[in-house]
């Protein structure tokens, strides 16, 4: 959710009614981040995988998601070990 919001400045789901909002979280697929602006296809793929409804389709650990982010963002120096301190997140 946080990555989606960082990329889009939007919530993936919205409703004034709490029940309807919970139902959207369980049933609806969030709109792709690129719908709201320029988002790299790789970051969009990571974001949508993290928000997948299927447990097996999602990242199985934070480490696995971090590795995907590092592959995508590491090329320009972001999140790489050489340009930043190693982080545990």
Long-range contacts (C-beta under 8 A, 24 or more apart in sequence): 1-51, 3-43, 3-46, 3-47, 3-50, 4-30, 4-33, 4-47, 4-51, 7-33, 7-36, 7-37, 7-39, 7-43, 7-44, 7-47, 8-33, 8-35, 8-36, 8-37, 8-39, 9-36, 10-36, 12-51, 26-53, 27-53, 29-53, 40-72, 42-72, 43-72, 46-72, 62-89
